[in-house]
């Protein structure tokens, strides 16, 4: 393949691989706890972090991580302690994050909306050599949390009260999941963009749920779908000269439609769910 001869495409494919693994992995837990659009809210807050990076003239990746983590933790604390419902807290993330990003970018030196376009809609082919090390480090953190604590996180997402009775640190695990989701958004923002990142966290999971009956299988198949659509969408965008973010999301939607059509015949052949098959069946997004 001639595209592998170009350094920028090598970086693009590596970034796509990282995004394809991390986004569905975290999205599986968000879908399970019926917070499928949480990635959208964090993405809007991360926009403020990106703009803050331009203002301070530092790497937007790290400022986006800091601001999105703070926003995700704040939303979780409001949901846990405050009187506001989770959807109200999410709405505040949406509106405050977008408004803050637009305001700060105009205060930045040589700031303009053009600077935000790459992060809003993704531009995986412009991933620089300096972007790769933080992306790898952040992706490693996400996978360490998701794989190392998958049973604990599943228990909390499935039934918080039962997990609390079982002695699990529910509040700490909820905060950790919020932080992990925020980190995942910043990993994916250069590939699919902040406005589309939630799609890659949800659609592969929804597709996997059409053909699986256990949580572990849903997680594995969702990650496989994420990697496939991220790499194929990047390659397609190279040859057809279209935005990679939209290509990746449309590819994941095509997989979802394909799996939905095949779900009936496959479901009749699958064994009943149980922990020996990967756990209780994961919830579908509401």
C-alpha positions as CSV (number, residue, x, y, z in Angstrom):
1,X,0.0,0.0,0.0
2,X,1.6,3.3,-1.1
3,X,0.0,5.3,1.7
4,X,2.3,3.6,4.2
5,X,5.3,5.3,2.4
6,X,4.1,8.6,3.9
7,X,5.0,9.5,7.5
8,X,1.8,11.5,8.0
9,X,-0.3,8.5,7.0
10,X,1.7,6.2,9.4
11,X,0.8,8.6,12.2
12,X,-2.8,8.8,11.0
13,X,-3.2,5.1,11.0
14,X,-1.6,4.8,14.5
15,X,-3.9,7.5,15.8
16,X,-6.9,5.7,14.2
17,X,-5.9,2.5,15.9
18,X,-5.7,4.1,19.3
19,X,-9.0,5.8,18.9
20,X,-10.7,2.6,17.5
21,X,-9.6,0.7,20.6
22,X,-10.3,3.3,23.4
23,X,-13.5,4.9,22.3
24,X,-15.7,1.8,22.1
25,X,-14.0,0.3,25.2
26,X,-15.2,3.3,27.3
27,X,-18.4,3.7,25.4
28,X,-19.5,0.1,26.4
29,X,-19.7,1.2,30.1
30,X,-21.4,4.6,29.2
31,X,-24.0,2.8,27.2
32,X,-24.5,0.3,30.1
33,X,-25.2,3.1,32.5
34,X,-27.5,4.9,30.0
35,X,-25.1,7.9,29.5
36,X,-24.6,7.3,25.8
37,X,-24.3,11.0,25.0
38,X,-21.9,11.8,27.8
39,X,-19.1,12.0,25.2
40,X,-20.8,14.9,23.5
41,X,-20.9,16.9,26.7
42,X,-17.3,16.2,27.5
43,X,-16.4,17.1,23.9
44,X,-18.0,20.5,24.3
45,X,-16.0,21.1,27.5
46,X,-12.8,19.9,25.8
47,X,-13.3,22.7,23.2
48,X,-12.7,25.2,26.0
49,X,-9.5,23.3,26.9
50,X,-8.3,23.5,23.3
51,X,-9.0,27.2,23.1
52,X,-7.2,27.6,26.4
53,X,-4.2,25.9,24.9
54,X,-4.1,28.4,22.1
55,X,-4.5,31.3,24.6
56,X,-1.6,30.0,26.7
57,X,0.4,28.9,23.7
58,X,0.9,25.4,25.0
59,X,-0.2,22.0,23.7
60,X,-4.0,22.0,23.3
61,X,-4.0,18.2,24.1
62,X,-3.0,18.7,27.7
63,X,-5.2,21.7,28.4
64,X,-8.1,19.7,26.8
65,X,-7.3,16.8,29.1
66,X,-7.3,19.0,32.2
67,X,-10.5,20.9,31.3
68,X,-12.5,17.9,30.2
69,X,-11.5,15.9,33.2
70,X,-12.6,18.8,35.5
71,X,-15.8,19.1,33.6
72,X,-16.5,15.3,33.7
73,X,-15.8,15.2,37.4
74,X,-18.0,18.2,38.0
75,X,-20.8,16.7,36.1
76,X,-20.5,13.4,38.1
77,X,-20.4,15.3,41.4
78,X,-23.5,17.4,40.5
79,X,-25.3,14.1,39.6
80,X,-24.2,12.5,42.9
81,X,-24.5,15.3,45.4
82,X,-26.6,18.1,43.8
83,X,-30.3,18.4,43.2
84,X,-29.9,18.7,39.5
85,X,-30.6,15.6,37.4
86,X,-27.9,14.1,35.3
87,X,-29.4,15.4,32.1
88,X,-29.3,19.0,33.5
89,X,-25.7,18.6,34.4
90,X,-24.9,17.3,30.9
91,X,-26.7,20.3,29.4
92,X,-24.6,22.7,31.4
93,X,-21.5,21.0,30.0
94,X,-22.8,21.4,26.5
95,X,-23.6,25.1,26.7
96,X,-20.8,26.2,29.0
97,X,-18.1,24.3,27.1
98,X,-19.0,25.6,23.7
99,X,-19.5,29.2,24.8
100,X,-16.2,29.1,26.8
101,X,-14.3,27.8,23.8
102,X,-15.6,30.4,21.4
103,X,-14.9,33.2,23.9
104,X,-11.4,32.1,24.7
105,X,-10.3,31.5,21.1
106,X,-11.1,35.1,20.3
107,X,-8.9,36.2,23.1
108,X,-5.9,34.0,22.0
109,X,-3.1,35.5,20.0
110,X,-4.0,35.2,16.3
111,X,-7.1,33.3,17.4
112,X,-9.9,32.6,15.1
113,X,-12.6,30.0,14.6
114,X,-10.4,28.4,12.0
115,X,-8.1,27.2,14.7
116,X,-10.9,25.2,16.2
117,X,-12.0,23.5,13.0
118,X,-9.4,20.7,13.2
119,X,-10.5,19.8,16.7
120,X,-14.2,20.2,16.0
121,X,-14.4,17.9,13.0
122,X,-11.1,16.0,13.1
123,X,-8.1,16.1,10.9
124,X,-6.3,12.8,11.4
125,X,-3.9,13.4,8.5
126,X,-2.5,16.4,10.3
127,X,-1.5,14.5,13.4
128,X,2.1,15.7,14.2
129,X,5.0,13.6,15.7
130,X,4.5,15.6,18.9
131,X,0.9,14.4,19.1
132,X,1.7,10.7,19.1
133,X,3.4,10.3,22.6
134,X,0.6,11.9,24.6
135,X,-2.0,10.0,22.6
136,X,-0.2,6.7,23.3
137,X,0.1,7.6,27.0
138,X,-3.5,8.6,27.4
139,X,-4.7,5.5,25.5
140,X,-2.6,3.3,27.7
141,X,-4.3,4.9,30.8
142,X,-7.7,4.2,29.3
143,X,-7.0,0.6,28.6
144,X,-5.4,0.0,32.0
145,X,-8.6,1.3,33.7
146,X,-11.0,-0.5,31.4
147,X,-9.3,-3.9,31.4
148,X,-8.1,-3.8,34.9
149,X,-11.3,-2.8,36.5
150,X,-13.8,-4.1,34.0
151,X,-15.8,-6.2,36.5
152,X,-16.0,-3.5,39.1
153,X,-17.0,-0.9,36.5
154,X,-19.6,-3.3,35.1
155,X,-21.1,-3.9,38.5
156,X,-21.4,-0.2,39.2
157,X,-22.9,0.5,35.7
158,X,-25.4,-2.3,36.1
159,X,-26.7,-1.6,39.6
160,X,-25.1,1.0,41.8
161,X,-27.0,0.0,44.9
162,X,-26.1,-3.7,44.6
163,X,-22.4,-2.7,44.0
164,X,-22.5,-0.5,47.1
165,X,-24.0,-3.4,49.2
166,X,-21.2,-5.6,47.8
167,X,-18.6,-3.3,49.2
168,X,-17.4,-1.6,46.0
169,X,-16.3,2.0,46.2
170,X,-19.1,3.2,43.9
171,X,-18.4,6.9,44.1
172,X,-14.7,6.5,43.4
173,X,-15.5,4.1,40.4
174,X,-18.0,6.6,39.0
175,X,-15.5,9.4,39.2
176,X,-12.8,7.1,37.6
177,X,-15.2,6.3,34.7
178,X,-15.9,10.0,34.2
179,X,-12.2,10.7,34.1
180,X,-11.5,7.9,31.7
181,X,-14.3,9.1,29.4
182,X,-12.8,12.6,29.4
183,X,-9.3,11.2,28.5
184,X,-10.9,9.1,25.7
185,X,-12.5,12.2,24.2
186,X,-9.1,14.0,24.1
187,X,-7.5,10.9,22.5
188,X,-10.1,10.8,19.8
189,X,-10.5,14.5,19.1
190,X,-7.8,14.7,16.4
191,X,-9.3,11.7,14.6
192,X,-13.0,12.1,14.5
193,X,-13.4,15.6,16.1
194,X,-15.0,16.7,19.3
195,X,-18.5,16.9,17.6
196,X,-18.3,13.3,16.4
197,X,-16.4,11.6,19.2
198,X,-19.5,10.4,20.9
199,X,-20.6,8.5,17.8
200,X,-17.5,6.3,17.9
201,X,-18.1,5.7,21.6
202,X,-21.7,4.6,21.1
203,X,-22.3,3.2,17.6
204,X,-19.8,0.3,17.7
205,X,-21.3,-0.7,21.0
206,X,-24.8,-0.6,19.7
207,X,-23.7,-2.7,16.7
208,X,-22.0,-5.2,18.9
209,X,-25.1,-5.6,21.1
210,X,-27.1,-6.7,18.1
211,X,-25.1,-9.9,17.8
212,X,-23.8,-10.6,21.3
213,X,-25.4,-11.7,24.6
214,X,-22.6,-11.2,27.2
215,X,-21.0,-8.0,28.4
216,X,-17.4,-9.3,27.8
217,X,-18.3,-10.3,24.2
218,X,-20.0,-6.9,23.7
219,X,-16.9,-5.2,24.8
220,X,-14.6,-7.3,22.6
221,X,-16.8,-7.0,19.5
222,X,-17.3,-3.3,19.9
223,X,-13.5,-2.7,20.1
224,X,-13.1,-4.9,17.0
225,X,-15.7,-2.8,15.1
226,X,-14.1,0.4,16.4
227,X,-10.6,-0.6,15.1
228,X,-12.0,-1.8,11.8
229,X,-14.0,1.4,11.0
230,X,-11.3,3.7,12.2
231,X,-8.6,2.2,10.0
232,X,-10.9,1.7,7.0
233,X,-12.4,5.2,7.3
234,X,-8.9,6.7,7.4
235,X,-7.8,4.7,4.4
236,X,-11.0,5.6,2.5
237,X,-10.5,9.3,3.3
238,X,-6.9,9.2,1.9
239,X,-8.0,7.7,-1.5
240,X,-11.2,9.7,-1.9
241,X,-10.0,12.9,-0.3
242,X,-12.9,13.3,2.2
243,X,-12.9,14.2,5.9
244,X,-11.7,11.1,7.9
245,X,-14.0,11.9,10.9
246,X,-17.2,11.6,8.9
247,X,-15.9,8.6,7.0
248,X,-15.2,6.7,10.3
249,X,-18.6,7.6,11.7
250,X,-20.5,6.6,8.5
251,X,-18.6,3.4,8.3
252,X,-19.6,2.5,11.9
253,X,-23.2,3.3,11.0
254,X,-23.0,1.0,8.0
255,X,-21.7,-1.8,10.3
256,X,-24.6,-1.1,12.7
257,X,-27.2,-1.5,9.9
258,X,-25.5,-4.7,8.7
259,X,-25.4,-6.2,12.2
260,X,-29.0,-5.2,12.8
261,X,-30.1,-7.0,9.6
262,X,-28.2,-10.1,10.7
263,X,-29.2,-10.0,14.3
264,X,-32.3,-12.2,14.1
265,X,-30.7,-15.3,12.6
266,X,-27.5,-14.9,14.8
267,X,-29.4,-14.4,18.0
268,X,-31.3,-17.6,17.7
269,X,-28.0,-19.5,17.6
270,X,-26.3,-17.8,20.5
271,X,-26.3,-19.4,24.0
272,X,-28.2,-17.8,26.9
273,X,-26.3,-15.1,28.7
274,X,-24.4,-15.8,31.9
275,X,-21.0,-15.0,33.5
276,X,-19.5,-18.0,31.8
277,X,-20.4,-16.3,28.5
278,X,-19.1,-12.9,29.5
279,X,-21.7,-11.7,32.0
280,X,-25.1,-10.2,32.0
281,X,-26.3,-8.9,28.7
282,X,-25.3,-5.3,28.2
283,X,-28.0,-2.7,28.0
284,X,-28.8,-1.1,24.7
285,X,-28.7,2.7,24.5
286,X,-32.0,4.3,25.4
